[in-house]
Amino acid sequence: MVFKHNRKQHILAIAVAFFAAVPAICLPIGVRAVTTPGFIVAKAYSNVFGEEDEDDDVTIEDWALVGSDAEMEDSTSDKADDKNPEKTVETEKDFEDVPKYFIYQSYDTFNRPDELLAPEYFAPDNMQFYARVAAVLKTKPNSSAPSVTSIHKGQAVIRTALGDSWSKVRTENGKEGYILTSYIQDTMVKVNSKFVVWCDTGSLTIRKEPASNSAKVTTVHKHARLAVTQVVGDKWYKVTTATGKSGYVPRSYVTRKAPPTPTPSPTPRPTKKPAAKTTAKKTAAKAKPKYGNLSKLPRISGRNGSSIVAIAQSMLGVKYKYAGASRKGTDCSGLVKYCYAQIGIRVPHGATQIWKHSGVSVPRSALKPGDVVCYSKGSICPHVAIYVGGNQVIHASDTKGKVCYGNIDMMKIKGYKRLIR
């Protein structure tokens, strides 16, 4: 196209060129021009403070992703939002309106704990226990409640219910009551003792342990003498035989009563022939038994054998108690020990010890009230009594269970001892 020098054409061409070039040159400027000032300010704000979540355009960060709806519930309800400082999680609740209670343990006058639970809330039980001490069962778990029955040390009971500090138990004869839990234990109670029993059945098996199915140690027969060394529970004795074998026997098959001793027939006296005086004196001196020197015995002013008899009579009716030596209970040697202790004379506890180490021997013809009669069983002295005159004695009888009168010849006599002048 050939343009001629026409003024109007020149102006039109310049205008067309201008409007064609300006958009191409100014495109970046136009893009920037259409960006609103608010957008630019928001962009700058986000660069400084971070972007804010919009209601219609929520950005989920990686830390907030969960694998299930359940996890989403846990994360929204239980965990704090560490990314948002304005978001707080309630960690404590106010329990001021909930009443508070304090439990105090109370004790009785003997410092025994009172039960905190009512009997109907005791935990049921059905186990065998053994009394650690002699105790009294109560109608309620309270030391001031009425008594039901007494149980001795080692006695077996069934615990039927357990409270906080008391237990409900049942004895073998069906009596039920409450006892302090600290008074019972689940193992047999073993008490060291020292006394003699005799087999009270045709034959008796001694066991290795206090159980009927335990291994056999040996067998003894009726009237066999057994030395008790331990009382186990309320059904067993630990014993030692005459041959030195040791084991356990049921208490129900032995007795503390010595077997009867055959009464010896009197020996007929030979007819004495007349003899010369010198020969008779020598014979009498030779036949005369040796007795102790009475002058060595203590003399206490205002006290003599009659004083001992009076003290022994005051003990009549006191219950028999093995190893006892008081008005609460005594055995045979304990009675002698107690009576002589009242006048200041010390006597050992044990019949054999009294026979061997106390006083001096006297003949029966010289026997006086207050003397001690020592009985015989083999090589030992198993029993002693206090002579009161008229062929009568006072002694602690285990068969009768108390201090009582007896005949001087109730057993074979070993000898007679005088302890005071």
Residue pairs with C-beta under 8 A, 6 or more apart in sequence:
3 9
3 10
3 13
23 30
46 52
51 59
53 59
61 83
63 83
64 75
66 72
66 75
78 89
79 89
80 87
80 88
80 89
81 87
81 89
103 116
105 113
105 114
105 116
105 165
106 113
106 114
107 113
107 114
108 114
108 142
108 143
108 144
110 143
112 143
112 180
113 164
113 165
113 180
114 142
114 165
115 141
115 142
115 163
115 164
115 165
115 166
115 178
116 163
116 164
116 165
117 163
117 164
119 140
119 141
119 161
119 163
119 168
119 178
121 163
122 161
122 162
122 163
122 168
123 161
123 162
123 163
124 160
124 161
125 159
125 160
125 161
125 162
125 167
126 158
126 159
126 160
127 158
127 159
127 186
128 156
128 157
128 158
128 159
128 186
129 156
129 157
129 158
129 159
129 167
129 169
129 184
129 185
129 186
130 154
130 155
130 156
130 157
130 184
130 185
130 186
130 187
130 188
130 189
130 233
130 234
131 151
131 152
131 153
131 154
131 155
131 157
131 179
131 183
131 184
131 189
132 153
132 182
132 183
132 184
132 185
132 189
133 153
133 183
134 150
134 151
134 152
134 153
135 150
135 151
135 179
135 180
135 183
136 147
136 148
136 149
136 150
136 151
137 147
137 148
137 149
137 150
137 151
137 169
137 171
137 175
137 176
137 177
137 178
137 179
138 145
138 146
138 147
138 148
138 177
138 178
138 179
139 145
139 146
139 147
139 148
139 177
139 178
140 178
141 163
141 165
141 166
141 168
141 178
142 178
145 178
147 177
148 175
148 176
148 177
149 171
149 175
149 177
151 157
151 171
151 179
152 234
153 189
153 191
154 188
154 189
154 191
154 231
154 232
154 233
154 234
155 171
155 233
155 234
156 172
156 233
156 234
156 235
157 169
157 170
157 171
157 172
157 179
157 184
158 169
158 170
159 167
159 168
159 169
159 184
160 168
160 169
160 170
160 176
161 167
161 168
162 168
162 181
163 181
165 180
165 181
165 182
166 178
166 179
166 180
166 181
167 178
167 179
167 180
167 181
167 184
168 176
168 177
168 178
169 176
169 177
169 178
169 179
169 184
170 176
188 210
188 232
188 233
188 236
189 232
189 233
190 230
190 231
190 232
190 233
190 238
191 230
191 231
192 229
192 230
193 228
193 229
193 230
193 231
193 322
193 323
194 227
194 228
194 229
194 323
195 227
195 228
195 256
195 322
195 323
196 225
196 226
196 227
196 228
196 256
196 382
197 225
197 226
197 228
197 237
197 239
197 254
197 255
197 256
198 223
198 224
198 225
198 226
198 254
198 255
198 256
198 257
198 258
198 259
199 220
199 221
199 222
199 223
199 224
199 226
199 253
199 254
200 222
200 253
200 254
200 255
201 222
201 253
202 221
202 222
203 219
203 220
203 221
203 222
204 219
204 220
204 221
204 224
204 249
204 253
204 254
205 216
205 217
205 218
205 219
205 249
206 216
206 217
206 218
206 219
206 220
206 239
206 241
206 245
206 247
206 248
206 249
207 214
207 215
207 216
207 217
207 247
207 248
207 249
208 214
208 215
208 216
208 217
208 247
208 248
209 215
209 248
210 232
210 233
210 235
210 236
210 238
210 248
211 248
212 250
214 248
217 245
217 246
217 247
218 241
218 243
218 245
218 247
220 226
220 241
223 259
224 241
224 242
225 242
225 378
226 237
226 239
226 240
226 241
226 249
226 254
227 239
227 240
228 237
228 238
228 239
229 238
229 239
229 240
229 246
230 237
230 238
231 237
231 238
232 238
232 248
234 251
235 250
235 251
235 252
236 248
236 249
236 250
236 251
237 248
237 249
237 250
237 251
237 254
238 246
238 247
238 248
239 246
239 247
239 248
239 249
239 254
240 246
256 398
256 399
257 398
257 399
258 377
258 382
258 383
258 411
261 377
261 411
261 412
264 412
275 283
289 363
291 360
291 361
291 362
291 363
291 366
292 359
292 360
292 361
292 362
292 418
293 360
294 360
294 362
294 418
294 421
295 421
296 360
297 359
297 360
297 418
297 419
297 420
297 421
298 345
298 420
298 421
299 420
299 421
300 343
300 344
300 345
300 420
303 343
303 344
303 420
304 370
304 420
304 421
305 368
305 369
305 370
305 371
305 418
305 420
306 369
306 370
307 343
307 370
308 339
308 340
308 343
308 369
308 370
308 386
308 420
309 369
309 370
309 386
309 388
309 389
309 394
311 338
311 339
311 342
311 343
312 335
312 339
312 386
312 388
312 394
312 403
313 388
313 394
315 327
315 330
315 335
315 338
315 339
315 394
315 403
316 394
316 402
316 403
316 404
316 405
317 402
317 403
317 404
318 327
318 328
318 329
318 330
318 396
318 402
318 403
319 328
319 329
319 401
319 402
320 329
320 330
320 331
320 396
320 397
320 398
320 400
320 401
320 402
320 403
321 328
321 329
321 330
321 331
321 334
322 331
322 398
323 331
323 334
323 349
324 330
324 331
324 334
325 331
325 333
325 334
325 335
325 337
325 338
325 349
326 334
326 338
327 338
330 338
330 396
330 403
331 396
331 398
332 351
332 383
332 384
332 385
332 395
332 396
332 397
332 398
333 347
333 348
333 349
333 350
333 351
333 353
333 354
333 384
334 349
334 396
335 386
335 394
335 395
335 396
335 403
336 347
336 354
336 372
336 384
336 386
337 347
337 348
337 349
339 386
340 346
340 347
340 419
340 420
341 347
343 420
345 419
345 420
347 354
347 358
347 419
348 354
348 357
348 358
351 374
351 375
351 380
351 381
351 382
351 383
351 384
352 380
352 381
352 382
354 372
354 374
354 381
354 384
354 417
355 374
355 381
355 384
355 414
355 415
355 417
356 381
358 372
358 417
358 419
359 372
359 417
359 418
359 419
359 420
360 417
360 418
361 415
361 416
361 417
361 418
362 368
362 371
362 416
362 417
362 418
363 416
364 413
364 416
367 387
367 416
368 387
368 418
369 387
369 388
369 389
370 386
370 387
370 418
370 419
370 420
371 386
371 387
371 416
371 417
371 418
371 419
372 384
372 385
372 386
372 387
372 416
372 417
372 418
372 419
373 384
373 385
373 386
373 387
373 393
373 408
373 413
373 416
374 381
374 383
374 384
374 413
374 414
374 415
374 416
374 417
375 381
375 382
375 383
375 384
375 385
375 411
375 412
375 413
375 414
376 411
376 412
376 413
376 414
377 383
377 411
377 412
381 414
383 395
383 411
384 395
385 393
385 394
385 395
385 406
385 408
386 393
386 394
386 395
387 393
387 408
387 416
388 394
388 405
391 407
391 408
391 409
392 405
392 406
392 407
392 408
393 405
393 406
393 407
393 408
393 410
394 403
394 404
394 405
394 406
395 403
395 404
395 406
396 402
396 403
397 403
397 404
397 406
